Amino acid sequence: MKTGDIAALLVQGMQSQVSGTTDIGYHIGTVLSWDDITAANTIRINGNEFNNLRVITAGPAINIEEGDTVVVMRFQTQYFILGKVAAPGAGAAMRAVAGFEPGAVTASSTDWADLGGPYVSTYIGPSRKALILVSCTTNCGDNAAGCMSFAISGATNQGPNGLRGTWLNPAGDRVAVSTTQAVLLSQADGLNQGQTTFSARYYADNGSAIFDTRSITVFPF
């Protein structure tokens, strides 16, 4: 087939899509409203408003907000939201990340200490929400207490907080316990949109604490 013939077929296909004479078409829409719980929505496509379009998503949730640009597929008279359009550096690279440090470290001060990670970085999207999991095995005793938390830097700058960490206070003989703390942060907690790093910090009270098999996992959504 000649190059001119191929070009003619492409033009014909695009014209058919615009006129709506093909079974399948693709459109760009703007989100006018979106309900995070029910996914009820209003989408503007070519100046027309469509209510409660179906959503195609590979996971249990899809991060769409009012004002977002979405790709919409049409099959005959049915429209389906394929997903959100995001430019590099503006949420396209948003992903879950995890950091792990297998070696043991020791904290012996009530001043939060950076003992070598783990550190993880990811992009926090326009929803300004993230779930952070902090895990470690803590070994302390003789009425000592130990905590692993995290500091935030980048688009958001916050110090470590004992309410966002794992705690062990055996109040007796030395013991080692594996613990995990789940922390949900949002705009209300001061989380901003943009590239963000989460860095482990360690604390010990009334003695020393040993931290092993340390990890931080961040799920932006």
C-alpha positions, 0 to 999 in steps of 0.5 A: 500500500502506498504512503498516500493511501495510508494517509488517506485511511488515517484521515478517513478514520479521524473524520469518522470518529469526529462525526460519531460514525464509528463504534469506538472513539476517544475524547478528552474531558474535564471533570466538573464534579467527582464523589470520592465515595460513590464515583458519581461524576459530571464530565464536560466533553466538547461543551456537553455535560455527561453525568455518571460515566462509567470508570475503567480502573485496574485497582480498587480506587482511582484518584480523580478530582474536580478540574482534572483532565481525563481520557474518555472512550466511547463505544457506540453510545456508551462512554467510559472514563479511562483515566486521568491525564497528568504531565511529567512532574505533575503527578504522572510519576506518582507511585507507591515506594518502599525503603528497607534497612536490614541492619540494627541501629541503636538510639540512646537519646530523647532527641530524634536521630537520623541513624541511616534510613530508610528514606523514600521519595515519591510524588504527592498528588493533588489529593494531598493524601498518603498512607505511610507504614512504619515497621521495625523490630525494637529491642529495649528493656530496663524500663526504656522506651523506643520509637521509630517515626519519620521526618518529611522534607521537600514539598512538605517539611515536618519533623518526626512525631511520636504519634506517627511512629512505632513504640515499645515500652516493655516496663521490665526485662529486655524484650524484642517486638516487631511492630507496624504503625499505619499513618494516614496524612492529608491536606489537613495534616499539612501535606502538600502536593509535590515531590516528597521524601520520608526519612526514618528517625529514632528516639529512646527514653530512659536508656537505649533501644535497638531497631532492626529490620526497619522499613517505610512504605508510602502509598500516595493516592 
